[in-house]
Amino acid sequence: MEQWENNYYISAIAGSTNGSSLVVMSKGTPYTQQSYKVSESFPYKWINKKWKEGFHVTSMTTAGSRWGVVMSRNSGYTEQVVNTILNS
């Protein structure tokens, strides 16, 4: 949150199996606003809500059993779809 106030935006995220995560924030992105969600299940409903508000998925990761999703306004994307693929 503090870095958003300094005009940095999330440009990459990564997670590990032990639940730790890494967030890279950068200046010079086209983004004008961001929102993120961390949840135990894939946040389809939240993503759909944010799409309706003009956001697009710009980064996504897993960390342990959690999903992390970052969505941004002014990403340059015009349309998106997301889907999870389960290994069997």
N, C-alpha and C positions, 0 to 999 in steps of 0.2 A: 504494500500500500504506500509506504513511504517513497519508494522509487517511482511509482506512478505520479506522485506529486512533483517529482523532479523530471518529468517527461521521459521516463524510461518505460518501455513496453516489453512484455514477455515475448521473446523471440524463439525460445526453445525450452523444453522441459524433458527430463528423463527420470526414470524410476529404477529401483533395484528390487530384488526379491526380498530383501529384509525390510522393505517399507520406506527406506530413505529416498529422497528425491533431490534433484538438481534443477534450479531455475536460472536461465540466462535472460537478462533484461538488457535491451539495447535502445540507443537513440537512433533516429534516422529512419524508423519504420514508417509506413504509411498509416498506421493505426491511429484512430482518434479516441477510441474507448475500448476497454477490455473487461471481460467478466470471466471468472473461473469457477469450476465446481470440482470437488473431490467427493467421491461416493463409493460405497461398497458394491454397487451394481452399475451397469452402464447407464448413464443418464439421458436416455432417449427423450423423455418428456421435457427436461430442461433444455436440451439442444433445440427441440422443436419450438419451444417458447422463445428462445433467443433468436432463432432464424426469423421469426415473425417480427422481432424488434430490430432487425437489420444487422445482426451479427453473423459471422461465419466461423467455423472451426479453424483455428490457426495452429494449434498444437495439442497433442494428446499423448498420454503415457499411462502405464500401469506401474504401481509401486506396491509390492506385496500383493494383497488382495483388493487394492483400491484402484479406481480409475481417476485420472486427472485430465480435465478438458479445459482448454483456454479458447475463448471465442472473442473475436475482435470486430469492431466496426471499421469500415474503409480498408478492407483486406485486399480488394481488387477482384475477389471472387464474385461471380454472379449467381451461381447455383451450386448446391452441394447435396450429396446423399451420404449417409453413414450406415454401416452395417457391421455387426460383429460376426466373426467366423469361429465356430467352435471346433476344436480338434477332437476327433473321435478315436 
